[in-house]
Amino acid sequence: MNFIKKNFKSFIFLLSFVAIVFISMAIANGIQKDFGNIDVTVGTFETTYKTIAGEEKTGKIAYKLYTPKTATATNKASALLLLHGYQNDHETSAAYALELARRGVVVLAIDEFGHGATSISLINRGYVNHKVTVNYGTDSEENKTFVGISGPERYKVMMNFSNMKFFLDKYSRDEEGNQILDSSMGGIAAYSYLSTLSYVDSTKMAVSGHSMGTWASWSVSANFSGTAIEPKATILQAGELFTKDAYDYANIHFNNVLLLTAKWDEFNMFRDYSKQTVNDSIIQNDITSEFLGVAKGSGE
């Protein structure tokens, strides 16, 4: 009894802090689900993939799905696939997913190959024994911007992050039989999965990615180009452009591409060919002018 009296205030403080913890958890859970207006589920789905050894295997892709309560089989909603950057997972996209779901959009955020709870290794993205040190399509061996690489497989995979499966064979394959296998890193399978959900309007879908996820987003959009479920928009955060010379421009097109580039863009700062922060010149160079569809050097 004396012990309780002596420590009564301490017990009150302890219980108060415990109560604050649980109240905070309840509030956080409510915010994540828009206080009952959004269903948030975590799960996995199976998909087949090719290994660098040429085998076909089955693996699991982990995801977090945000479904507005307003989305039903009779009231289908538009949908968005979110793809994270290197060394992240689906939680990186949580803020975007929540805000979009609050506005009636079904959002699927996944763990890409080699990340989070997805069982498929990063190496199964594939690699080749060369890279470019400029934007794809502006490279040349003469200028030494198309160069060979060697080293551990993981290094070659990372050096090929900006190299995509839909690029011409000159880029996506090499003379040793290596190739880019799935530059969407599970994004294509996830987009297909998202399109099959009964409450999703598969004709009103889009894809968005950050950093490494921008190349995955390009790859998803290229894969479904010309199909009934082709992405109506491709939103890229901290990514890069390539020219029409890098891929089959006649048969692959991208709808409503938005490239978000900030002054302190992490992508612009780590590439070995760029030593400056982002400024107005980024919308006045040749490759950006081509992307915007304006005369070279006239981007505004």
Protein Blocks (a to p, Z undefined) as FASTA:
>chain_A
ZZmmmmmmmmmmmmmmmmmmmmmmmmmmmmmnonoiaccdddddddddddfkopacdddd
dddddddfklcfklccddddddddehiafklmmmmmmmmmmnopacdddddehiajbfbd
fklnopcfbdcfbdehiacfklopaccdeddfklmmmmmmmpcfklcfklmpcfkopacf
blnnommmmmmmmmmpmkbcfklccdddehjlmmmmmmmmmmmgoiaklcfbdcdehiad
ddfklpcfklgccehiacdddfklmklmmpmkbcbdcdfklmmcmklmmmnopaehiaZZ
